[in-house]
Amino acid sequence: MHGSFHGFGLAQAMREQSGSRSLTGHGTLYKALGRLEEFGLLASRWEDPAAAEGRPRRRLYELTGEGARVAEQGHAGQASGGPRRATPEPA
């Protein structure tokens, strides 16, 4: 995923692609996004209030450089059938 995204849109994409509900219910997705941000893999900010016109503001997320690197490793491992890591390796 490139550029910024919001949690609800990510949840919709996950459901459409895999029919998965494992991360999309009861705030689990937002807890996971928060942990990814703590690990330095995501950065987040509130969207511009002017863009919210008539609806609540959304929190926008974006992969950091490290997050993009880890995502590429995960994608490459998944494509080759190798194991996937949920968290980055310790430094």
Secondary structure, 3 states (H helix, E strand, C coil): CCCCEEHHHHHHHHHHHHCCCCCCCCCHHHHHHHHHHHCCCEEEEECCHHHHCCCCCCEEEEECHHHHHHHHHHHHHHHCCCCCCCCCCCC
